[in-house]
Amino acid sequence: MQNLLKECKVSRVANSAAAAQTEVLSSVLDMSGYDGVIFIALLGDVTVNSVLTLTAKGNTANSTSSPTPVTQKATDAYTAAASDADNKLLIVDVPKPQLRYIFASLTRTAANAVVDGIIAIQYQTRSKPVSLDATVLAAALGLGAAS
């Protein structure tokens, strides 16, 4: 039986951001040795009619400058109705990225939205077990169900 913590790398790639209309960019991930990444944007209080878009972007360099948008998006334009986006998630999966360096972009364009952070899960590594990212304080492996 496999253990997910030994099979993938979990990282916090963006901190919380107060309500605003600005773009939230994650840290850049080096995808060398991984076949995919999932970005999870954690939403806080989202104002009615906010337009939120989580997009993965790639680059040939370890930089957020002049990126290439990756075609996968959590949504083309998710428009929040009355409180239906509060404390929810936006998720985008990027299997087999074409570029070595990948990061997430969360745009908040129509109204204010609080962001609790962005988490990245890099998966299908060729080097196991995976070591913890510096953003992970602690992790525990369960012993499984009692017999």
C-alpha positions as CSV (number, residue, x, y, z in Angstrom):
1,M,0.0,0.0,0.0
2,Q,1.3,3.4,-0.9
3,N,1.4,6.5,1.3
4,L,0.5,9.8,-0.3
5,L,3.0,11.8,1.8
6,K,5.9,9.7,0.4
7,E,4.5,10.0,-3.2
8,C,4.0,13.8,-3.6
9,K,5.3,17.1,-2.3
10,V,2.9,19.5,-0.6
11,S,3.9,23.2,-0.4
12,R,2.3,26.4,0.7
13,V,3.0,28.6,-2.3
14,A,1.1,31.8,-1.5
15,N,0.2,33.4,1.8
16,S,-3.1,34.9,2.7
17,A,-4.2,38.1,1.0
18,A,-6.6,40.7,2.3
19,A,-9.8,41.6,0.4
20,A,-8.7,43.4,-2.8
21,Q,-8.9,43.3,-6.6
22,T,-5.3,42.5,-7.1
23,E,-3.8,39.3,-8.6
24,V,-2.3,36.8,-6.2
25,L,0.8,35.0,-7.6
26,S,2.2,31.9,-6.0
27,S,5.9,31.0,-5.6
28,V,7.4,29.4,-8.7
29,L,7.8,25.6,-8.6
30,D,10.6,23.6,-10.3
31,M,8.8,20.7,-11.9
32,S,12.0,18.8,-12.6
33,G,11.4,15.2,-11.4
34,Y,7.5,15.6,-11.2
35,D,4.9,14.8,-13.8
36,G,2.2,17.1,-12.5
37,V,1.0,19.7,-10.0
38,I,-2.3,20.6,-8.5
39,F,-2.9,24.2,-7.2
40,I,-5.5,24.8,-4.6
41,A,-6.6,28.3,-3.8
42,L,-8.3,28.7,-0.4
43,L,-10.9,31.4,-0.4
44,G,-12.1,33.4,2.6
45,D,-14.9,36.0,2.6
46,V,-15.9,36.6,-1.1
47,T,-18.0,39.6,-2.0
48,V,-21.1,39.1,-4.1
49,N,-20.3,39.4,-7.9
50,S,-16.6,38.8,-7.4
51,V,-14.9,37.3,-10.5
52,L,-12.3,34.8,-9.6
53,T,-10.0,32.9,-11.9
54,L,-7.2,30.5,-10.9
55,T,-4.8,29.8,-13.7
56,A,-1.5,27.9,-13.9
57,K,1.3,29.6,-15.8
58,G,4.7,28.3,-16.9
59,N,8.1,29.7,-17.7
60,T,11.4,28.6,-19.0
61,A,13.1,30.4,-16.1
62,N,12.5,30.5,-12.4
63,S,10.5,33.7,-12.6
64,T,6.9,35.0,-12.8
65,S,8.0,37.5,-15.6
66,S,6.7,37.0,-19.1
67,P,4.9,33.7,-18.4
68,T,3.2,31.4,-20.8
69,P,-0.4,30.6,-19.7
70,V,-1.1,26.9,-19.2
71,T,-4.4,26.0,-20.8
72,Q,-5.9,24.5,-17.6
73,K,-8.0,26.9,-15.5
74,A,-10.2,26.3,-12.5
75,T,-12.7,28.4,-14.4
76,D,-12.7,30.9,-17.2
77,A,-14.5,33.3,-14.9
78,Y,-16.2,32.2,-11.8
79,T,-18.7,34.8,-10.6
80,A,-19.6,34.5,-7.0
81,A,-23.3,34.8,-6.0
82,A,-24.5,35.7,-2.5
83,S,-21.8,34.0,-0.2
84,D,-21.6,30.9,-2.4
85,A,-17.8,31.3,-2.6
86,D,-17.1,32.0,1.0
87,N,-14.6,29.4,2.5
88,K,-14.5,27.4,-0.7
89,L,-11.7,26.2,-3.0
90,L,-10.6,26.7,-6.6
91,I,-8.5,23.9,-8.0
92,V,-6.5,23.5,-11.1
93,D,-4.5,20.4,-12.2
94,V,-1.6,20.6,-14.5
95,P,-0.6,17.1,-15.7
96,K,2.7,16.9,-17.7
97,P,3.5,20.6,-17.9
98,Q,5.4,21.6,-21.0
99,L,7.6,24.1,-19.1
100,R,9.9,23.3,-16.2
101,Y,8.8,26.2,-14.0
102,I,5.1,26.5,-13.0
103,F,3.2,28.9,-10.8
104,A,-0.4,29.9,-10.0
105,S,-2.2,33.1,-10.7
106,L,-5.5,34.0,-8.9
107,T,-7.2,37.0,-10.3
108,R,-9.9,38.9,-8.4
109,T,-11.3,41.5,-10.8
110,A,-14.9,42.5,-10.2
111,A,-15.0,43.0,-6.4
112,N,-13.2,42.1,-3.2
113,A,-12.2,38.6,-2.2
114,V,-10.1,37.3,0.7
115,V,-7.6,34.6,-0.1
116,D,-6.5,32.3,2.7
117,G,-3.5,31.0,0.7
118,I,-2.6,28.7,-2.2
119,I,-1.3,25.2,-1.8
120,A,0.6,23.1,-4.4
121,I,0.8,19.4,-4.6
122,Q,3.5,18.1,-7.0
123,Y,2.9,14.5,-7.9
124,Q,4.2,11.5,-9.8
125,T,7.8,11.9,-8.8
126,R,10.6,9.8,-10.1
127,S,12.5,10.1,-6.8
128,K,10.9,8.6,-3.6
129,P,10.4,9.1,-0.8
130,V,9.7,12.8,-1.2
131,S,11.1,15.1,1.5
132,L,8.9,17.7,3.2
133,D,8.9,21.2,1.8
134,A,10.1,23.9,4.1
135,T,6.6,25.3,4.3
136,V,5.4,22.1,6.0
137,L,5.8,22.3,9.8
138,A,5.0,18.6,10.5
139,A,3.4,15.6,8.9
140,A,2.4,12.2,10.4
141,L,1.9,8.9,8.8
142,G,-1.2,7.0,10.0
143,L,-0.8,3.4,11.1
144,G,-3.9,2.3,9.2
145,A,-7.2,0.8,10.5
146,A,-7.2,-1.4,13.5
147,S,-8.0,-5.0,12.9
